[in-house]
């Protein structure tokens, strides 16, 4: 009876001793996943307006999502083409580019609204008598090109005021809006509301500014991807949007900190007083109750404007052009 009780105990002890004397198996350490390197076409030169991106990189928000970001300050249309061809997963673009690309058969999709107001404005000399959109009737207006955000913003503004295209003279003057205005070659010019008006005011110029966003809602700058990335890598999109949304939120909450961080990425930021005004004016265009949300009405107005200008000849299926699926 006693042996029947002792034997099982001895077996257990022997087994335990054997386990202790056996060489330990090596611990399996998970191999860290390398971050996903993403080249991001920005559509413009390095600027303080990109502060949310710089903040999100500097604070590790993109890194936390497994993303290593490289800024590419090439032309906006280049970014659209690369994303449309699935050569890159993302680009920063304006709303009109999305619809024009879709009309050309490019499978691009806008997944996050960064700007809530269209960043274009018409400016005129203070003594011109031009203070409202209706005042542009009969005037000569300079714009860089007869397409793009400046031209689209102008046409939407005129339409809102009931001013017909034939009631104004619009000239393509290249990116020489300021010299053309100051020299009196045109009555008004189309610029970016968060840039030229601030810089000209700092130089002592007296201007009247008519922001397009004060009168009409248009789909503005945001994040573009393509249908392939949407179908195969939705979590990549979700992570990117989440990181950028945090950068926007931090910039809204602490502009001074965001400006300091931006100086690490943009060596051209020399005049702090002016550049901080540029940032403040830009921030006003992002404010919203829900960061990243695309307003359906803004897309409808954008499409109507493009059709009116002839830049778009057939309607685009807006349900495929943008989505709010990834908004945090």
ABEGO torsion letter per residue (X at the ends): XAAAAAAAAAAAAAAAAAAAABBBBBBBBBBBBBBBBBBBBAGBBBBAAAAAAAAAAAAGAAAAAGBBBBBBBBBAAAAAAAAAAGABABBBBBAAAAAAAAAAGBBBBBABBABABBABBBBBBAAAGBABAAAABGBBBBBABABEAAAAAAAAAAAAAGBBAAABBBBBAEBAAAAAAAAGABABBBBBAABAAAAAAAAGBBBBBBBAAAABBBBBBBBBBBAAAAAABAAAAAAAAAAAAAAAAAAAABAAAAAAAAAAABAABABAAAAAAAAAAAAAAABBABBGBBBAAAAAAAAAAAAAAGABABBBBAAAABBAAABX
